[in-house]
Amino acid sequence: MTLQTKVLICGAGPTGLMMACQLKRFGVDCMVIDSKPGIVKESRALAVQARTLQIYEQMGIADKALEQGTAANKIKIIVNGHRVYEVPLQQLGLGQSAYAFLFVLEQNKNEKILYDHLKEIGGDVLWEHSLETFTQNNEGVIAIADNNSGEQIQIKADWLIGADGAKSQVRHQLQLPFRGGTYENIFIVADTAAEWPWGHDCLSVCLTAKGFAGLFPMRGDNRFRLIGTFPKQFIPSEVTDFSQIQKVVQEQIKVDVNFTGTNWFSVYHVHHRSVNSFAHGKIFLAGDAAHVHSPAGGQGMNTGLQDTYNLAWKLALVVNGQADAALLNSYNEERLPVAKQLVKTTDRAFSVITSDNWFLKIVRLHIVPPLLSRVLAIKKFGRFAFRAVSQIGINYSKSILSYSEHNNLLQAGSLVPFVKINSKIIDEHLKFNGFTILLFDTLLRDDQKQDIQNSFFVKFEFLDVIKNEINEEAFKKFKVKTSALFLIRPDNYIGFSSETIALADLKKYLIEKIKLAVKPL
């Protein structure tokens, strides 16, 4: 049997499901295959950052996520079981996002929400089908998938997305190096109830000379996700139940805690690796297939979701004949630096938290906790830290798609700031499946708007921001003094900015940078 689709997505984890949802949003036919029988049962990754919730809001699924998870409004750092330092997350993120907290929602629940949404908009997953082989040429990709009964199907696609995790079959068949390493320590993860004095409204990090443990609050009475270092006196293969090492973990973190009702436990190694390119002809890698790193900062699942969120609108324009395929070069250009920087920073942070080096132990126990709590209390540093961890600070200013005619404006490549425009949060204005032209204190005539619309095969929405008391904050956050024009990409990043309303320059940008196809005269 031979099936045909525009885009074949290998992997139905969060990354692959997000890709399918976004392609469907833009009207692109796609197919998802996965060797699993369905959504994973284990909780796995669980931190959902503010940027991900903003994307969920644009998709109309944020409320479903918020109903099922738990918000951690602060971080508590507990040193040797008694010294406690607090970092108030809500205070750090105030005015920067509608989601100024760390949101805890297990991976399987994220997958269920995305899968339900995919089915609602006309998509599905071909479960229990493993990618066996594929070939590519200038026309596309021909893949062979095998179901659990040994039957094979051939799938012809114009494009292939490898979103099939750290052991990616797509990456392996492309024979791509996955450079990096594996941490020496072995780690434990458990979903468990915990009775202890430190509350259920925060992320708690317990540090001692013998190791560390992080407890993330989960929905349910006193339920937590525990992540920690595996006790060295045990052999991992001989520990099959958390109860076997529970007391040692308690002694290791020096906290008076009673773990009860553990319903999932695992032992694992942590890796930090990345490919050198996300794009290979007609094939793109995303998520763990392209980069893996330590759990420090809760970045992993969120980064994969943003990979495909960045790629989908570009691929949709190309598939729909609205832009030249050269636009797709910007995916690797924008997302590879993010992945490499993430691997580097999480590696450093994780090394400090887990190292047995005597000097790093002193840093971990006596320098970092008090310094962190004091520095983050300073508004400027606190806001920077929230932007970094929440991923709203990711910037594409060096991308070929970013062009600013005037340096004093909010620069192209920036994510649109959290602000109200005409009494509505800006995200509510940007649910449009196309480009938005944001006009500050200037009005385009109807014929000017029509000229832009008639020049290209894509749709534009025009948003006028008049200078008044209601929009004063918007002028400030976009750094506009008099008038300005901003082009907002479908992923809510600024592509073009100018103080002059030179529509010829905007059209030139759309042709030369975004590579939009021009309608014939």
WOVENCOR-V943270 format. One record per backbone hydrogen bond with DSSP energy under -0.5 kcal/mol. CO is the residue of the C=O (numbers start at 1). NH is the residue of the N-H. E is the energy in kcal/mol with one decimal. If there is no record, write none. Layout:
co = (CO	CO)
nh = (NH	NH)
e = (E	E)
This chain:
co = (1	3	5	6	6	7	7	8	8	9	9	10	13	14	15	16	17	18	19	20	21	22	23	24	29	31	32	33	34	34	36	43	43	45	46	47	48	49	50	51	52	53	54	55	56	56	56	57	61	62	63	64	65	65	70	71	72	73	73	74	75	75	76	76	77	77	78	78	79	79	83	85	87	87	88	89	90	91	93	93	99	101	102	103	103	104	106	106	107	108	109	110	111	112	113	114	115	116	117	118	119	124	125	126	128	130	133	135	140	141	141	142	143	143	144	144	145	146	147	151	153	154	155	155	156	157	159	160	160	161	161	162	163	165	168	169	170	171	171	172	179	181	185	186	187	188	189	190	190	191	191	192	193	194	195	196	201	201	202	203	204	204	205	205	206	207	208	211	212	213	214	214	215	216	218	220	222	223	224	224	225	226	227	228	231	234	235	235	236	238	241	242	242	245	246	247	248	249	250	250	255	257	258	260	264	266	268	270	272	273	274	278	280	282	283	284	286	287	287	290	292	295	299	300	301	302	303	304	305	306	307	308	309	310	311	312	313	314	315	316	317	317	318	322	324	325	326	327	328	328	329	330	331	332	334	335	336	337	338	339	340	341	342	343	344	345	346	347	348	349	350	351	357	358	359	360	361	362	362	363	363	364	367	368	369	370	371	372	373	374	375	377	378	379	380	381	382	383	384	385	386	387	387	390	391	396	399	401	403	406	411	413	414	417	419	421	424	425	425	426	426	432	435	436	436	437	437	438	438	439	439	440	445	446	447	448	449	450	451	452	452	453	455	459	461	462	463	464	465	466	469	471	472	473	474	475	476	478	479	484	485	486	486	487	487	487	488	489	492	493	494	495	496	497	498	500	501	502	502	503	504	505	506	507	508	509	509	510	515	517)
nh = (154	156	158	158	159	9	31	10	161	11	33	163	17	18	19	20	21	22	23	24	25	26	28	27	7	9	126	11	128	129	128	107	108	107	105	49	103	53	54	55	56	57	58	59	60	61	62	60	65	66	67	68	68	69	104	73	102	89	90	203	77	87	78	205	79	85	80	207	82	83	79	77	75	89	92	93	94	94	96	97	101	103	72	48	105	70	109	110	111	112	113	114	115	116	117	118	119	120	121	123	122	32	127	34	148	146	144	142	137	143	157	135	145	155	132	133	153	130	150	147	145	3	143	157	5	141	8	162	284	10	163	286	13	168	172	173	174	175	176	175	274	272	270	230	268	228	266	192	226	263	264	224	260	196	258	199	73	74	204	76	206	215	78	207	213	80	211	208	229	206	216	227	204	225	223	223	194	218	192	226	216	190	214	188	234	236	238	239	239	240	244	245	246	249	250	251	252	253	254	255	257	259	195	193	191	189	187	183	181	292	179	285	283	160	280	162	289	290	291	275	273	298	303	304	305	306	307	308	309	310	311	312	313	314	315	316	317	318	319	320	322	323	321	517	327	328	329	330	331	332	333	334	335	336	338	339	340	341	342	343	344	345	346	347	348	349	350	351	352	353	354	355	361	362	363	364	365	366	367	367	368	369	371	372	373	374	375	376	377	378	378	379	382	383	384	385	386	387	388	389	390	391	393	51	394	399	402	403	497	409	414	396	494	419	426	424	421	428	429	429	430	434	461	438	488	439	463	440	486	441	465	484	449	450	451	452	453	454	455	455	456	456	519	435	437	464	439	466	441	468	472	475	476	477	478	480	479	410	481	440	498	438	488	489	495	496	436	492	416	489	413	403	487	405	485	502	503	505	506	507	508	509	510	511	512	513	514	516	324	457)
e = (-2.9	-3.1	-0.7	-0.9	-1.6	-0.5	-2.5	-0.6	-3.0	-0.8	-2.4	-2.1	-2.6	-2.3	-2.1	-2.2	-2.5	-2.5	-2.5	-2.4	-1.9	-1.5	-2.8	-1.6	-1.1	-3.5	-3.4	-2.9	-0.6	-2.4	-2.5	-2.1	-0.6	-2.4	-3.0	-0.6	-1.5	-1.9	-2.0	-1.9	-2.6	-2.1	-2.0	-1.7	-0.9	-2.7	-0.8	-0.8	-1.6	-2.7	-1.8	-0.7	-1.1	-0.9	-3.2	-0.7	-2.2	-1.1	-1.6	-2.2	-0.5	-2.5	-0.6	-3.2	-0.6	-2.3	-0.5	-2.8	-1.8	-1.8	-3.1	-3.3	-2.5	-0.9	-1.6	-2.2	-0.6	-0.6	-2.5	-1.0	-2.0	-0.6	-3.5	-3.5	-0.7	-2.1	-0.6	-2.1	-2.9	-2.0	-2.3	-2.4	-3.1	-2.6	-2.0	-2.5	-2.2	-2.0	-1.6	-3.0	-1.3	-0.5	-1.3	-1.7	-0.9	-2.7	-2.9	-2.6	-2.6	-0.5	-2.8	-2.0	-0.5	-3.0	-3.2	-1.1	-2.6	-3.0	-2.0	-2.8	-2.6	-3.3	-3.0	-0.5	-2.6	-3.6	-2.7	-0.5	-2.4	-3.0	-1.1	-2.1	-0.5	-1.7	-2.1	-2.4	-1.6	-0.5	-1.7	-1.1	-2.1	-2.7	-0.5	-3.2	-2.5	-2.0	-2.4	-0.7	-3.4	-2.3	-1.0	-3.5	-2.5	-0.6	-2.1	-0.6	-1.5	-0.5	-0.6	-2.7	-0.5	-3.1	-3.2	-0.6	-1.9	-3.1	-0.5	-2.3	-1.5	-3.5	-0.6	-2.2	-2.3	-2.3	-0.5	-1.4	-2.4	-2.9	-2.6	-0.6	-2.5	-2.2	-3.2	-2.9	-1.5	-0.6	-2.0	-0.5	-1.4	-0.8	-1.7	-1.5	-1.0	-2.4	-2.2	-2.3	-2.4	-1.9	-0.8	-1.1	-1.6	-0.6	-2.2	-2.7	-2.3	-2.2	-2.8	-2.7	-2.1	-2.4	-1.1	-2.7	-1.5	-2.3	-3.2	-3.6	-1.2	-2.2	-1.7	-2.3	-2.3	-2.4	-2.4	-1.8	-2.0	-2.0	-2.0	-1.7	-1.7	-2.1	-2.0	-2.7	-0.7	-0.6	-2.7	-2.6	-1.7	-1.7	-3.1	-2.5	-2.8	-1.3	-1.5	-2.8	-2.0	-1.6	-1.6	-1.7	-1.4	-0.7	-1.6	-2.2	-2.6	-2.0	-0.6	-2.2	-2.6	-2.4	-2.1	-2.5	-2.0	-2.7	-2.5	-1.6	-1.8	-2.3	-2.6	-2.1	-1.7	-1.9	-2.1	-2.0	-2.0	-1.6	-2.2	-2.8	-2.4	-2.7	-0.8	-1.1	-3.1	-0.5	-1.9	-3.3	-2.1	-1.9	-3.0	-2.5	-0.5	-0.5	-1.5	-0.5	-2.8	-2.5	-1.7	-2.4	-2.2	-2.2	-2.0	-2.6	-2.7	-0.7	-2.1	-1.9	-0.8	-1.9	-1.6	-0.6	-1.7	-1.0	-1.5	-2.9	-2.8	-0.8	-2.7	-1.6	-3.3	-1.8	-0.6	-1.3	-0.9	-1.5	-2.2	-0.7	-3.4	-0.6	-2.7	-0.6	-2.5	-0.6	-3.4	-1.3	-2.1	-2.4	-1.7	-1.8	-2.3	-2.6	-0.8	-0.8	-0.7	-0.6	-2.5	-1.8	-3.4	-0.5	-2.9	-0.6	-3.3	-1.0	-0.9	-2.1	-1.8	-2.8	-2.2	-2.8	-0.9	-2.1	-0.5	-3.0	-2.1	-3.2	-0.6	-0.5	-3.1	-1.1	-2.0	-2.2	-2.4	-3.4	-3.0	-2.4	-2.6	-2.9	-3.0	-1.7	-1.1	-0.6	-1.6	-2.6	-2.0	-2.3	-2.4	-1.8	-3.1	-2.8	-1.4	-2.6	-2.6	-0.8)
